[in-house]
Amino acid sequence: MTTTTTGFPEPAEDFSTSEGLRALLIRLHEGGEDAWVHDPVARDLMEFAADKYRALARKHKLDTWEAVTAAFDAMQYRSTREANDPWAIITHAVRITCVYEERAQGLLCSVHQARRAHVSAFHDPERFSDRDTALADYHPAFHTTDTHPSDIDTEPRESLGSAQACMSAGSAAEDAIAILCLLDWPADTARASVEHVCGALMKAGTRQSAYEALRRDRHARALLDLPRRSWTALLKALLGNPHPAYAATTTGRGMLLRLLLGETLDLLLRDIRHRKRVEKHQHKHHDQVIICQILFWFLHLMHGASSFVLL
């Protein structure tokens, strides 16, 4: 039995086209991991990729084989083998990798971190000696703009407090006024009272000292036309109860300090309503106890009177 050969070599695989590349990638994938190591066509493919992406790597100041590594990683994906144009997928992957590789080198971080938007938003690090001018002369972080009198809002505040999370002394005072207005205090009385307490607090330095000074301030109470009981309750509400037993509680902190710590108006109003319900229940219970005591002494007196009549 004789065999005949044509004498012509088998045509080499043309991986320069999309269809040829797809066929080669499918064959290498089915051949297993060793196919990329021992197949001579795979080596030719990598050399072709090096020539193809050399200019792209040079554009991003990278070594050619870094772009080839990105191309090799893209060739392993199933989506690349099944794409309409495998070379387009690989080129896009290499371009993105080169961009973030260059960005990572500029930011002095890994490529994985450079791909994140909040990291890549930063500028490349610079040495102080890279510029002739001082850092404070050109960097915007060291620039401030003075506020002109025309930029200040002179219109009176009519809202019942701010909803901002970052509290300042002024906004805390405004919110305290808003709470008093929500509790049916007259707006002018609420504003005058809170502003007077805040002024005394600034002079005293501590809430306890301000409380003791304001508690004895009959002149301010007369100007505000507030009863002694209402004035004392207002001081405890704004500055906190000075008793040491309430130091670590919301009652001891006071409304102004709680607003400065970031607590909202809704939370403070909820605490005030809850405290009113508790006090109402306590007063009701106290009245019941007094009535029981009166009945007890009345029965006791009646029992003594009946004993005297029998004698």
Backbone hydrogen bonds, N-H to C=O, Kabsch-Sander energy under -0.5 kcal/mol:
donor,donor_aa,acceptor,acceptor_aa,energy
15,F,13,E,-1.2
17,T,14,D,-0.7
21,L,17,T,-2.4
22,R,18,S,-2.3
23,A,19,E,-2.3
24,L,20,G,-2.1
25,L,21,L,-2.7
26,I,22,R,-2.3
27,R,23,A,-2.0
28,L,24,L,-2.7
29,H,25,L,-2.3
30,E,26,I,-2.3
31,G,27,R,-1.4
32,G,28,L,-0.5
32,G,29,H,-0.9
35,A,32,G,-0.9
36,W,33,E,-0.8
38,H,34,D,-2.4
39,D,35,A,-1.8
43,R,39,D,-1.1
44,D,40,P,-1.9
45,L,41,V,-2.2
46,M,42,A,-2.0
47,E,43,R,-2.1
48,F,44,D,-2.2
49,A,45,L,-2.3
50,A,46,M,-2.1
51,D,47,E,-1.9
52,K,48,F,-2.1
53,Y,49,A,-2.4
57,A,53,Y,-2.1
58,R,54,R,-2.2
59,K,55,A,-1.9
60,H,56,L,-1.2
61,K,58,R,-1.4
62,L,57,A,-2.9
66,E,63,D,-1.1
67,A,63,D,-1.0
68,V,64,T,-1.7
69,T,65,W,-1.9
70,A,66,E,-1.6
71,A,67,A,-2.0
72,F,68,V,-2.7
73,D,69,T,-2.2
74,A,70,A,-1.8
75,M,71,A,-1.7
76,Q,72,F,-0.6
76,Q,73,D,-0.8
77,Y,74,A,-1.0
81,R,77,Y,-1.3
82,E,78,R,-1.9
83,A,80,T,-0.8
88,A,85,D,-0.5
89,I,85,D,-1.5
90,I,86,P,-2.3
91,T,87,W,-2.6
92,H,88,A,-2.1
93,A,89,I,-2.1
94,V,90,I,-2.5
95,R,91,T,-2.4
96,I,92,H,-2.2
97,T,93,A,-2.3
98,C,94,V,-2.4
99,V,95,R,-2.1
100,Y,96,I,-2.3
101,E,97,T,-2.2
102,E,98,C,-2.2
103,R,99,V,-2.0
104,A,100,Y,-2.4
105,Q,101,E,-1.9
106,G,102,E,-1.8
107,L,103,R,-2.2
108,L,104,A,-1.0
109,C,104,A,-2.1
114,A,110,S,-2.0
115,R,111,V,-1.4
116,R,113,Q,-1.4
119,V,116,R,-0.7
120,S,116,R,-2.6
121,A,117,A,-1.1
122,F,119,V,-1.5
130,D,127,R,-1.5
131,R,128,F,-0.8
137,D,134,A,-1.1
138,Y,134,A,-0.7
138,Y,135,L,-0.8
139,H,135,L,-2.3
142,F,139,H,-1.5
143,H,140,P,-1.6
148,H,146,D,-0.5
151,D,148,H,-1.6
152,I,148,H,-0.5
152,I,149,P,-1.0
154,T,152,I,-0.7
161,G,159,S,-0.9
167,M,165,A,-0.8
172,A,168,S,-2.3
173,A,169,A,-1.9
174,E,170,G,-2.1
175,D,171,S,-2.3
176,A,172,A,-2.1
177,I,173,A,-2.2
178,A,174,E,-2.1
179,I,175,D,-2.3
180,L,176,A,-2.0
181,C,177,I,-2.2
182,L,178,A,-2.2
183,L,179,I,-1.2
184,D,181,C,-1.5
185,W,180,L,-2.3
190,A,186,P,-2.7
191,R,187,A,-2.3
192,A,188,D,-2.3
193,S,189,T,-2.4
194,V,190,A,-2.3
195,E,191,R,-2.4
196,H,192,A,-1.9
197,V,193,S,-2.2
198,C,194,V,-2.6
199,G,195,E,-2.2
200,A,196,H,-2.2
201,L,197,V,-2.2
202,M,198,C,-2.1
203,K,199,G,-1.6
204,A,200,A,-2.6
205,G,201,L,-2.4
210,A,206,T,-2.0
211,Y,207,R,-2.4
212,E,208,Q,-2.2
213,A,209,S,-2.1
214,L,210,A,-2.6
215,R,211,Y,-2.2
216,R,212,E,-0.9
217,D,214,L,-1.0
218,R,216,R,-1.6
221,R,217,D,-1.5
222,A,218,R,-2.2
223,L,219,H,-2.2
224,L,220,A,-2.3
225,D,221,R,-0.7
226,L,221,R,-2.0
231,W,227,P,-2.5
232,T,228,R,-2.3
233,A,229,R,-2.1
234,L,230,S,-2.3
235,L,231,W,-2.2
236,K,232,T,-2.2
237,A,233,A,-2.1
238,L,234,L,-2.5
239,L,235,L,-2.7
240,G,235,L,-0.6
240,G,236,K,-1.2
241,N,251,T,-2.4
246,Y,243,H,-1.8
247,A,244,P,-1.4
249,T,246,Y,-1.4
252,G,246,Y,-0.7
253,R,249,T,-1.4
254,G,250,T,-1.7
255,M,237,A,-3.0
256,L,238,L,-1.8
257,L,238,L,-0.5
258,R,254,G,-1.8
259,L,255,M,-2.0
260,L,256,L,-2.0
261,L,257,L,-1.6
262,G,259,L,-1.3
263,E,258,R,-2.2
268,L,264,T,-1.7
269,L,265,L,-2.8
270,R,266,D,-2.2
271,D,267,L,-1.9
272,I,268,L,-2.2
273,R,269,L,-2.4
274,H,270,R,-2.1
275,R,271,D,-2.4
276,K,272,I,-2.0
277,R,273,R,-2.1
278,V,274,H,-2.1
279,E,275,R,-2.6
280,K,276,K,-2.5
281,H,277,R,-2.2
282,Q,278,V,-2.5
283,H,279,E,-2.6
284,K,280,K,-2.2
285,H,281,H,-2.4
286,H,282,Q,-2.5
287,D,283,H,-2.5
288,Q,284,K,-2.0
289,V,285,H,-2.0
290,I,286,H,-2.2
291,I,287,D,-2.3
292,C,288,Q,-2.1
293,Q,289,V,-2.3
294,I,290,I,-2.3
295,L,291,I,-2.4
296,F,292,C,-2.3
297,W,293,Q,-2.5
298,F,294,I,-2.4
299,L,295,L,-2.7
300,H,296,F,-2.4
301,L,297,W,-2.5
302,M,298,F,-2.5
303,H,299,L,-2.4
304,G,300,H,-2.0
305,A,301,L,-2.3
306,S,302,M,-2.3
307,S,303,H,-1.6
308,F,304,G,-1.8
309,V,305,A,-1.9
310,L,306,S,-1.8
311,L,307,S,-1.6
